[in-house]
Amino acid sequence: MHLMFCETLLLIRIEQKRKQMIEIACQFGLHHQETLKYSQELDQLLNLHIKYRALEKGDFIAVS
């Protein structure tokens, strides 16, 4: 149950970050430093989710 709650929180953070990135991109453009910052933060969250799912399935992946 605890892991499911953590995954749900992570998915919520991913969606929030995605929305923030879209807002910033609309305001400043796709190549603006702020947009790139949000994109990198979203990438980190997505990578965490991929690692979580792999561990949940018992797959072993390199964790950096």
MOMO-V117582 format. One record per residue. RES is the residue in one letter. D_LAST is the distance of its C-alpha to the last C-alpha in Angstrom with 1 decimal. Layout:
BEGIN
RES D_LAST
RES D_LAST
END
This chain:
BEGIN
M 26.2
H 23.7
L 20.7
M 22.9
F 23.6
C 20.0
E 19.4
T 22.6
L 21.6
L 18.4
L 20.6
I 23.1
R 20.6
I 19.5
E 23.2
Q 24.1
K 21.6
R 22.8
K 26.4
Q 25.8
M 24.3
I 27.3
E 29.7
I 28.3
A 28.4
C 32.0
Q 33.0
F 31.4
G 30.5
L 27.5
H 26.7
H 27.2
Q 24.6
E 24.6
T 24.0
L 21.1
K 19.6
Y 20.2
S 18.8
Q 15.4
E 15.5
L 16.5
D 13.7
Q 11.2
L 13.5
L 13.9
N 10.3
L 10.5
H 13.7
I 12.7
K 10.3
Y 13.2
R 15.7
A 14.1
L 14.1
E 17.6
K 18.8
G 17.5
D 15.4
F 12.6
I 9.5
A 6.3
V 3.8
S 0.0
END
